[in-house]
Amino acid sequence: MIEALRILALAPFPLALILAALRDLTSYTIPNRISLALLVAFVPLALFAGVSLPVIGLSVLVGAVMLAAGVGMYAMRWIGGGDAKVFAVSALWLGWPSVMPFALWTALAGGGLAVILMCGRRLGHPVVGRGPVWIGRLLTPGGDVPYGLAICFGALMAYPGSPIAQAVLPPH
């Protein structure tokens, strides 16, 4: 029973990220409550999963460094404020060394997303106005990029190597 609960401790992070990505896709916003819930849940779930205090401390440091990086990207108008917060809280959950593949997967997914949107925006004019409002906004030339999608993809790709996942999942 306890083992099943420990495995359930893995679920909030991917579920919240998927919710954040869907919200960003449809509204170009990521509610603060998603980042805040992940922030508040991290330490208790990490402890319950069996992550040691020094590893949790290192994860907090990684999250703080990535928050600074996210604020810098926000200041340069590369990403939105919600993206910066989800980026940082994802780094917190992923910890060291999973933050490195997270950054790589996020950058690759962001590049792929940009290419897809550029193509879609060139070809999507007939679709604009025929579907939901969010699709029209997404396909409008010169529009923003819902980078929360890339962050979600990068985080989910890196999550199996995170300290929480490693503490709960059996070794390969």
Secondary structure, DSSP 8 states (H G I E B T S, - for coil): -HHHHHHHTTSHHHHHHHHHHHHHHHHS---HHHHHHHHHHHHHHHHHHT--HHHHHHHHHHHHHHHHHHHHHHHTTSS-HHHHHHHHHHHHHHHHHHHHHHHHHHHHHHHHHHHHHHHHHHH-TTTTTTS-HHHHHHTSTT----THHHHHHHHHHHGGGSHHHHHHS---
